[in-house]
């Protein structure tokens, strides 16, 4: 039996941004837009749904992001002197590697697994790692 209709997902990398991860380290994050299409004879015809997600390249933590937050993040990158494609929709224009730390992207102060040592907890003061460490009991 041959199917003449179906669905397809297309992925677009919008940006690669260096920022603090929720797991307590700073790493590159990939912001992606997924568009789900209704297809007819394997040809995308109607876009059905769009989703945005951000993935930490170091640990693989993936979070779904609302469209408004994704657009704000892209605008922050553009406003920090990153050359982007002018005159294009901020969501569809690709952005080169940039360093951005919006105030709400840093994890709160506290004890986290040390990104450089196993079985060690290091204190994050909200902006940077401190010299305070302790052995983790796990």
GROMACS elastic network, one bead per residue, 0.5 to 0.9 nm:
[ bonds ]
;  ai    aj funct       b0    kb
    3     6     6  0.74571   500
    3    40     6  0.88588   500
    3    41     6  0.76893   500
    4    39     6  0.81241   500
    4    40     6  0.56243   500
    4    42     6  0.74319   500
    5    38     6  0.73448   500
    5    39     6  0.53847   500
    5    41     6  0.58984   500
    5    42     6  0.70371   500
    5    43     6  0.87937   500
    6    37     6  0.84106   500
    6    38     6  0.59147   500
    6    39     6  0.51127   500
    6    40     6  0.66523   500
    6    41     6  0.81982   500
    6    42     6  0.74294   500
    7    36     6  0.68483   500
    7    37     6  0.54440   500
    7    39     6  0.53039   500
    7    40     6  0.84954   500
    7    42     6  0.83546   500
    7    44     6  0.78905   500
    8    35     6  0.82726   500
    8    36     6  0.57145   500
    8    37     6  0.51847   500
    8    38     6  0.66077   500
    8    39     6  0.67003   500
    8    42     6  0.82998   500
    8    43     6  0.89704   500
    8    44     6  0.72067   500
    9    34     6  0.65447   500
    9    35     6  0.56341   500
    9    37     6  0.61875   500
   10    33     6  0.82982   500
   10    34     6  0.56773   500
   10    35     6  0.52653   500
   10    36     6  0.64467   500
   10    37     6  0.77760   500
   11    32     6  0.68085   500
   11    33     6  0.58391   500
   11    35     6  0.65286   500
   11    36     6  0.89032   500
   12    31     6  0.87153   500
   12    32     6  0.56007   500
   12    33     6  0.52441   500
   12    34     6  0.64630   500
   12    35     6  0.83680   500
   12    92     6  0.81202   500
   12    94     6  0.85132   500
   13    16     6  0.78113   500
   13    30     6  0.69701   500
   13    31     6  0.60673   500
   13    33     6  0.64919   500
   13    34     6  0.88851   500
   13    92     6  0.89962   500
   13    94     6  0.69516   500
   13    95     6  0.86534   500
   14    30     6  0.76612   500
   14    31     6  0.55138   500
   14    32     6  0.53672   500
   14    33     6  0.68054   500
   14    74     6  0.81991   500
   14    90     6  0.89974   500
   14    91     6  0.69053   500
   14    92     6  0.67640   500
   14    93     6  0.67162   500
   14    95     6  0.60852   500
   14    96     6  0.87541   500
   15    29     6  0.81271   500
   15    30     6  0.59185   500
   15    31     6  0.51793   500
   15    32     6  0.71975   500
   15    74     6  0.75460   500
   15    77     6  0.88931   500
   15    93     6  0.88934   500
   15    94     6  0.60767   500
   15    96     6  0.63298   500
   15    97     6  0.68622   500
   15    98     6  0.82884   500
   16    28     6  0.63170   500
   16    29     6  0.55225   500
   16    31     6  0.62459   500
   16    32     6  0.89788   500
   16    95     6  0.72773   500
   16    96     6  0.66716   500
   16    97     6  0.51094   500
   16    98     6  0.68753   500
   16    99     6  0.88806   500
   17    27     6  0.82160   500
   17    28     6  0.53356   500
   17    29     6  0.51564   500
   17    30     6  0.64543   500
   17    31     6  0.77043   500
   17    77     6  0.81806   500
   17    95     6  0.89908   500
   17    96     6  0.83662   500
   17    97     6  0.58262   500
   17    98     6  0.52627   500
   17    99     6  0.57722   500
   17   100     6  0.65194   500
   17   101     6  0.89606   500
   18    26     6  0.69180   500
   18    27     6  0.53822   500
   18    29     6  0.59863   500
   18    30     6  0.88326   500
   18    97     6  0.76973   500
   18    98     6  0.64228   500
   18   100     6  0.61584   500
   18   101     6  0.76612   500
   19    25     6  0.85495   500
   19    26     6  0.54565   500
   19    27     6  0.58085   500
   19    28     6  0.62811   500
   19    29     6  0.68601   500
   19    56     6  0.89829   500
   19    99     6  0.68342   500
   19   100     6  0.60423   500
   19   101     6  0.54771   500
   19   102     6  0.82970   500
   19   105     6  0.69530   500
   19   106     6  0.76063   500
   20    23     6  0.83168   500
   20    24     6  0.68784   500
   20    25     6  0.57550   500
   20    27     6  0.63557   500
   20    28     6  0.84369   500
   20    29     6  0.88253   500
   20   101     6  0.72105   500
   20   105     6  0.61902   500
   20   106     6  0.52671   500
   20   107     6  0.69144   500
   21    24     6  0.56166   500
   21    25     6  0.54274   500
   21    26     6  0.57019   500
   21    27     6  0.67466   500
   21    28     6  0.87297   500
   21    29     6  0.82018   500
   21    56     6  0.67824   500
   21    59     6  0.87580   500
   21    61     6  0.82053   500
   21   105     6  0.76770   500
   21   106     6  0.72806   500
   21   107     6  0.71874   500
   22    25     6  0.74591   500
   22    61     6  0.82589   500
   22   105     6  0.83089   500
   22   106     6  0.76273   500
   22   107     6  0.57765   500
   22   108     6  0.89868   500
   23    26     6  0.88891   500
   23    59     6  0.80726   500
   23    61     6  0.81231   500
   23   107     6  0.81513   500
   23   112     6  0.75199   500
   23   113     6  0.80046   500
   24   106     6  0.86260   500
   24   107     6  0.67145   500
   24   111     6  0.87787   500
   24   112     6  0.59103   500
   24   113     6  0.71136   500
   24   114     6  0.79590   500
   24   115     6  0.76283   500
   24   124     6  0.76848   500
   25    58     6  0.88507   500
   25   112     6  0.88436   500
   25   113     6  0.88660   500
   25   114     6  0.82325   500
   25   115     6  0.62880   500
   26    58     6  0.88324   500
   26   106     6  0.89580   500
   27    56     6  0.67436   500
   27    57     6  0.68926   500
   27    58     6  0.62194   500
   27    59     6  0.87645   500
   28    55     6  0.85625   500
   28    56     6  0.61765   500
   28    57     6  0.57181   500
   28    58     6  0.71736   500
   28    97     6  0.86081   500
   28    99     6  0.86781   500
   29    54     6  0.63488   500
   29    55     6  0.53204   500
   29    57     6  0.55530   500
   29    58     6  0.81998   500
   30    53     6  0.81896   500
   30    54     6  0.54938   500
   30    55     6  0.52331   500
   30    56     6  0.65449   500
   30    57     6  0.68463   500
   31    52     6  0.72172   500
   31    53     6  0.58951   500
   31    55     6  0.66843   500
   31    70     6  0.77323   500
   32    51     6  0.83007   500
   32    52     6  0.56769   500
   32    53     6  0.54702   500
   32    54     6  0.62724   500
   32    55     6  0.82372   500
   33    50     6  0.68759   500
   33    51     6  0.57335   500
   33    53     6  0.66454   500
   33    54     6  0.89888   500
   33    91     6  0.82079   500
   33    92     6  0.84802   500
   34    49     6  0.81638   500
   34    50     6  0.55840   500
   34    51     6  0.51123   500
   34    52     6  0.62456   500
   34    53     6  0.80948   500
   35    47     6  0.66861   500
   35    48     6  0.74453   500
   35    49     6  0.58091   500
   35    51     6  0.65539   500
   35    52     6  0.89163   500
   36    46     6  0.86404   500
   36    47     6  0.59117   500
   36    48     6  0.55415   500
   36    49     6  0.51817   500
   36    50     6  0.63339   500
   36    51     6  0.84370   500
   37    44     6  0.56256   500
   37    45     6  0.66664   500
   37    46     6  0.55129   500
   37    48     6  0.53895   500
   37    49     6  0.72907   500
   38    43     6  0.83476   500
   38    44     6  0.59036   500
   38    45     6  0.57803   500
   38    46     6  0.51408   500
   38    47     6  0.62949   500
   38    48     6  0.65066   500
   39    42     6  0.53586   500
   39    43     6  0.50591   500
   39    45     6  0.53505   500
   39    46     6  0.71205   500
   40    43     6  0.52782   500
   40    44     6  0.66216   500
   40    45     6  0.65762   500
   41    44     6  0.85029   500
   44    47     6  0.76763   500
   47    50     6  0.78498   500
   50    67     6  0.86095   500
   51    64     6  0.74230   500
   51    65     6  0.76152   500
   51    66     6  0.76521   500
   51    67     6  0.74326   500
   52    63     6  0.86663   500
   52    64     6  0.59515   500
   52    65     6  0.52530   500
   52    66     6  0.64867   500
   52    67     6  0.63410   500
   52    70     6  0.69301   500
   53    62     6  0.67921   500
   53    63     6  0.54940   500
   53    65     6  0.50748   500
   53    66     6  0.81517   500
   53    70     6  0.82218   500
   54    61     6  0.82412   500
   54    62     6  0.57367   500
   54    63     6  0.54660   500
   54    64     6  0.65464   500
   54    65     6  0.68233   500
   54    70     6  0.86953   500
   55    58     6  0.88184   500
   55    59     6  0.85179   500
   55    60     6  0.59338   500
   55    61     6  0.55475   500
   55    63     6  0.64971   500
   55    64     6  0.88837   500
   56    59     6  0.57851   500
   56    61     6  0.52748   500
   56    62     6  0.65706   500
   56    63     6  0.89803   500
   57    60     6  0.55083   500
   57    61     6  0.78879   500
   58    61     6  0.83010   500
   65    68     6  0.82834   500
   65    69     6  0.64628   500
   65    70     6  0.63872   500
   66    69     6  0.54237   500
   66    70     6  0.63909   500
   66    71     6  0.88222   500
   67    70     6  0.51108   500
   67    71     6  0.62085   500
   67    72     6  0.86548   500
   67    91     6  0.87041   500
   68    71     6  0.51770   500
   68    72     6  0.62136   500
   68    73     6  0.86835   500
   69    72     6  0.50328   500
   69    73     6  0.61510   500
   69    74     6  0.86319   500
   70    73     6  0.51512   500
   70    74     6  0.62834   500
   70    75     6  0.86332   500
   70    91     6  0.77226   500
   71    74     6  0.51028   500
   71    75     6  0.61089   500
   71    76     6  0.86378   500
   71    90     6  0.66445   500
   71    91     6  0.61097   500
   72    76     6  0.61560   500
   72    77     6  0.86764   500
   73    76     6  0.50781   500
   73    77     6  0.63860   500
   73    78     6  0.87566   500
   73   100     6  0.86707   500
   73   102     6  0.80504   500
   74    77     6  0.50862   500
   74    78     6  0.62749   500
   74    79     6  0.86349   500
   74    90     6  0.67623   500
   74    91     6  0.73633   500
   74    95     6  0.79933   500
   75    78     6  0.50204   500
   75    79     6  0.60556   500
   75    80     6  0.86765   500
   75    90     6  0.72269   500
   76    79     6  0.50619   500
   76    80     6  0.63349   500
   76   100     6  0.74175   500
   76   102     6  0.76376   500
   77    80     6  0.53161   500
   77    81     6  0.74673   500
   77    82     6  0.63070   500
   77    95     6  0.81545   500
   77    98     6  0.68423   500
   77    99     6  0.77152   500
   77   100     6  0.63596   500
   78    81     6  0.59985   500
   78    82     6  0.50909   500
   78    83     6  0.68545   500
   78    84     6  0.66182   500
   78    90     6  0.89750   500
   78    95     6  0.82398   500
   79    82     6  0.69414   500
   80    98     6  0.85791   500
   80    99     6  0.85456   500
   80   100     6  0.77014   500
   81    84     6  0.89974   500
   82    95     6  0.79372   500
   82    96     6  0.76876   500
   82    97     6  0.87414   500
   82    98     6  0.70419   500
   83    86     6  0.84252   500
   83    95     6  0.78577   500
   83    96     6  0.79897   500
   84    88     6  0.89475   500
   84    90     6  0.89105   500
   84    93     6  0.72941   500
   84    94     6  0.73038   500
   84    95     6  0.58801   500
   84    96     6  0.76841   500
   85    88     6  0.61884   500
   85    89     6  0.88743   500
   85    90     6  0.85511   500
   85    93     6  0.61088   500
   85    94     6  0.74984   500
   85    95     6  0.79550   500
   86    89     6  0.85755   500
   86    90     6  0.88558   500
   86    93     6  0.85270   500
   87    90     6  0.86124   500
   88    91     6  0.83680   500
   88    92     6  0.72299   500
   88    93     6  0.60777   500
   89    92     6  0.55102   500
   89    93     6  0.61771   500
   90    93     6  0.55464   500
   90    94     6  0.83339   500
   91    94     6  0.79394   500
   95    98     6  0.80623   500
  101   104     6  0.79916   500
  101   105     6  0.61368   500
  101   106     6  0.70818   500
  102   105     6  0.53843   500
  102   106     6  0.75021   500
  103   106     6  0.64271   500
  104   107     6  0.79216   500
  106   109     6  0.89579   500
  106   126     6  0.66951   500
  106   127     6  0.71420   500
  107   110     6  0.85352   500
  107   124     6  0.83739   500
  107   126     6  0.63658   500
  107   127     6  0.84273   500
  108   124     6  0.77851   500
  108   125     6  0.75915   500
  108   126     6  0.52186   500
  108   127     6  0.86229   500
  109   123     6  0.74372   500
  109   124     6  0.52161   500
  109   127     6  0.79547   500
  110   122     6  0.83889   500
  110   123     6  0.56281   500
  110   124     6  0.53849   500
  110   125     6  0.65807   500
  110   126     6  0.76530   500
  111   114     6  0.87683   500
  111   121     6  0.60237   500
  111   122     6  0.56008   500
  111   124     6  0.61450   500
  111   125     6  0.87868   500
  111   133     6  0.85669   500
  111   134     6  0.89890   500
  112   115     6  0.85480   500
  112   120     6  0.85293   500
  112   121     6  0.53432   500
  112   122     6  0.56005   500
  112   123     6  0.63431   500
  112   124     6  0.69381   500
  113   116     6  0.87317   500
  113   117     6  0.80966   500
  113   118     6  0.77907   500
  113   119     6  0.73928   500
  113   120     6  0.60771   500
  113   122     6  0.61865   500
  113   123     6  0.87094   500
  113   136     6  0.80145   500
  114   117     6  0.54757   500
  114   118     6  0.69416   500
  114   119     6  0.78363   500
  114   120     6  0.56294   500
  114   121     6  0.51962   500
  114   122     6  0.51774   500
  114   123     6  0.83985   500
  114   129     6  0.89215   500
  114   133     6  0.82783   500
  115   118     6  0.77934   500
  115   120     6  0.88516   500
  115   121     6  0.89479   500
  115   122     6  0.86037   500
  116   120     6  0.88150   500
  117   120     6  0.59408   500
  117   121     6  0.84715   500
  118   121     6  0.85467   500
  118   136     6  0.88898   500
  119   134     6  0.87550   500
  119   135     6  0.59890   500
  119   136     6  0.52177   500
  119   137     6  0.74346   500
  119   138     6  0.77428   500
  120   133     6  0.66620   500
  120   134     6  0.57579   500
  120   136     6  0.52537   500
  120   137     6  0.87728   500
  121   132     6  0.85279   500
  121   133     6  0.55400   500
  121   134     6  0.52049   500
  121   135     6  0.59572   500
  121   136     6  0.57222   500
  122   129     6  0.70217   500
  122   130     6  0.70445   500
  122   131     6  0.73693   500
  122   132     6  0.59086   500
  122   134     6  0.65891   500
  122   135     6  0.88387   500
  123   128     6  0.87439   500
  123   129     6  0.60994   500
  123   130     6  0.56873   500
  123   131     6  0.74610   500
  123   132     6  0.57133   500
  123   133     6  0.64384   500
  123   134     6  0.87024   500
  124   127     6  0.70433   500
  124   128     6  0.57904   500
  124   130     6  0.61215   500
  124   132     6  0.88294   500
  125   128     6  0.58415   500
  125   129     6  0.64330   500
  125   130     6  0.67976   500
  126   129     6  0.81813   500
  129   132     6  0.83945   500
  130   133     6  0.80613   500
